[in-house]
């Protein structure tokens, strides 16, 4: 098996969120690429990206700024900037995330690579969303969606299109374009296969139907989101939205349960449950944080 074959297999593992397997494959690929400096640089970037996704630090992550500054290869420079944008987004350093995202977009534009532009625009949209700049997020995501056909591989094109539509749908919910947002989410819900993304999609649907006061539908989607939750953020969000939907539909027992589960994440706030029953906090909640 060649280094490039191993690298491609690792990328597939990353997409499936099987990060430990991916990292092992990258290490094996690196051993086989000992005499190919450019391939080693590419594997370094790919491995750093996977490490960032699971919150790990290491030599590969630290190598990214140097790869970006050297710019021996425009694609590698773009990928390094993209990975650094991802890193700072996950660390909630949004100003730096936007800086590296814009840098990635500039490299993509200079290189006349619409596929790279699409990737940078999608992630910039996510950062703007996290920073509550929803109009800018929607603008970036609309531009990214218009570039999806630049992806040659049909399977990858479908994967990317669905991811962008999911992000765009959620942002539409946040600017009170609820029906349009729900239509976008429902158009891809059966095509989302990444576990964490699927959980977010169902939780977003819960949020949208709660906004439309269709509480039984909101609860149905919220329960699915809760079952699929794999990280604390997702569990918190699902319990909060399910509590709201239950309370507004008159099911105080279910609301008590879900708000109680949510309060376990915030033991320092003794009166949180009373606050949740008294005030609808959805306007202050970002489901992606």
N, C-alpha and C positions, 0 to 999 in steps of 0.2 A: 504494500500500500504506500502511495506517495505522500509527501508532506501536504500537497494541495488537496488530495482526496481526504486526508484526515481533517484539514482545516474546513472543508466543505461539510463534513459530517458534524464537526463541532458547531458550526453555524446552525445546522438543523436542530441540534440539541438545545442550543440557546433559545431558538424560537419556541421550542416545547417547554421552556423553563426548566430543563434538566441541566443545571449549571455545573454540578460536580463532574458529570460525565463530559461536558464540554471542555472544562478546564483540563481534564486528563488528556483529552484528544489534542488540545492545543500544545500541551507539553510534549507529546509524542511527535507532533508535526514539527515542533521547533528542533527536536533532535535530528530529524531527517533533513532539515533545511540548513544544516550547518554551513554550507558553502554558498548560500544564496542570500545575500544581505537584504535585498528588497523583499523577498518572501518572509524573512525573519521579522522585518519591520512590520509587515502586514499582519503576521501572526501575533506580534506584540500588541498591536492596536486591537485586534479582535479579542484577545485574551483580556486586555484591560477593560474593554467594554463589558464583557461577561462578569468580571470581578466587580465593576462598579454597580452592576445590576443587583448584586447580592450584598453590597455594602462592604466589600473587602478592599483593602489597600495592598500595595505591593510595588515591586520594581516596574512592572509593566504600566501601571497607572502613572507612576512618577515619570515614565519615559515620554508620555504624551506631549507635554509642552515642547520638549526638544525636537520631537518629530515634526510638530507643527512649525516651529521656527526654521528648521532646516529646509523644509519644502522641497525635498529631493524628488518627490512625486506628488502631483496635484491631488490624486485620489487619496493618497495616504494623509496628506495635509488636511483634506476635507474630513476624512474619517476621524483624525485626531481631534479636530475642532468639534466635531459632532459628539465624540465621546466625552470631551470636557464639558460641553453643554449639558449632556445627560448627567454627568457627575454633579455639577453644581445645582442642577434642578433637583436631584434627589436630596442634596444637602440643604435645600431651601435657600441657597445663595442665588437669588433670582437675577440680581444685577449682573453677576458674572456669567450666569447661564445665558442671559440675553446677549451679552457681549460675544461669547463663543458661538452662539447660534447665528448671530449676524455675520460673524467671521466665516462660519461654515457656508452660509448663504452666499456671501461675496465670492468665496472660492468657487462655488458651484456655478455662479453666474459668469464669472471670468472664464471658467473652463467650458462654458456653454453645454452644461450637463443638466438637462431638465430633471433627470431622475434624482440627482443629488439635491437639486433645488427643492424638489418635492419633500425629501426627507428632512431637510433643514426647516422648511416651512411648517411641516407637521409638528416637529418638536418645539419650534418657536411658538406655535399656537398653544401647545400644552403649557409652556412656561408663562405666556401671557394670561392664560386661564388661571393658573395658580396664583398669579399676581393680581387677579381680579380685573385685568384689562380685557374684558370679554369681547369688545368690539374688535380690538386688534387680533385677538385669538381667532375670531370668526373670519376675519380678513385673511389671515395666514392659512387657515384650514381650507377656505374656499379656493385659494390659489394652489394649494397642494393638491386638492381634489382634481383641479383642472389639468394637472400634470401627470396623473396616474397612468395614462396610456403610454407614457415614456418607458414604463417597465415592460420589457420584452416577454419575460416568462409569465405565462398565463396564471399559474398557481400563485406566484409571488404578487402579480398584479392584483389578483382578487384579495389576497391577504392584506395588502397595503390599502386598497380601496376601502375595505371593511373597517380597518383601524381608523382611517381618517374620518369616515362617515360616523363612526361611533363617537369620536372626539367632537366632531361638529354638532352631532345631535345633543350631546350633553351641554355644550355651550349655548345652543339655542334655548334649552330649558332655562338657563341662567339669565337670559335677557327677555324672559316671558314670552318667547315664541314657542309655547309649549307644544301645540299640536304638530308643528313642523319638526320640532325636536324629537317627539315621540315617533313620528312617521319615519324619520331617519334611523332611529334606534331599532324600531321593529323591522326595518328593511334588512338589517344585518344580523339580528339576534341569533338566527339559526346558522350563521356562517362564522361566528366567533368561536374559536376552539382553544385559544390560550386561556388557561384556568382563571388567572387573575382578571383578565379583560372581560371574560364572560360574567364573573361575579359583579364587576363594576357596571356592566351593561344592564343586568337585572336590577341592581340597586338604583341606577339612573332612571329606569322605567318606573320603579316605585316612587321616586321623587317626582316624576312628571305627572303620574296619575294622582298623586297626593295633591299636587297643585290644581288639578282639574276637579278635585273633590270626589273622585271616583275611588272611594276608599277600599272597597273589596278587591278591586283590580290592583290597587297599590299594594295591599297586603299580600296578594298572591305572588306578585313579582318580588316583593321584599323578602318573603320567606324563602324563595329560591335563592336570592342573593345571599341570605344568611347561611343557607346550607352550603353554598359554594365558597364562602369566605375562607381565606387562607392566611390572612394577616390581621393584626389588631385593628388597623384603620377600617378594614372592610367590615369586621364584626361590629365595631362602634357605630359605623354609619347605618348598617342594617338595623340594629336595635333602635337607634334613634328614630329612623323613618318609620319603622314598624310601630314604635310607641306612639308617634304622632298620628299615624293612620288609625290605629286602634282607638286612641282617645277621641279623635274627631268622629269616629263611627259609633261612639257610645260604649265601646268595650273597655271599660276601665280596668278590669282584671288583666287583660292582655297588655294594656298600656302600663300598668303597674309592673308587670313582669319585664317588659322590654326596657323601660326606663331604669328599673332596678339593675338589670344587667349592664346597661350603659354606665350607671353610677359607679360600678366596680372599677372602671378605668380611671375614675377621678375621686379617690377616697379623700382627698384634701378639701373637696367642696361638699360640705355636709348637707347643705340645703339644695343641692342640684336637682333632686327629684321634684321638690316643690316648685322650683323655677321652671322645670320642663312642663309641668302641668299648667302653670300660669301663663307662660309666654311661648309663642311659636318662634323658634330660633333658626328656622331654615334659611332666612335671609343672611344669617351670620355664619353659616356652615359651608365649608368647601369640602365636598366629598372626596377630593383627591389628596387631602392633607391628612 
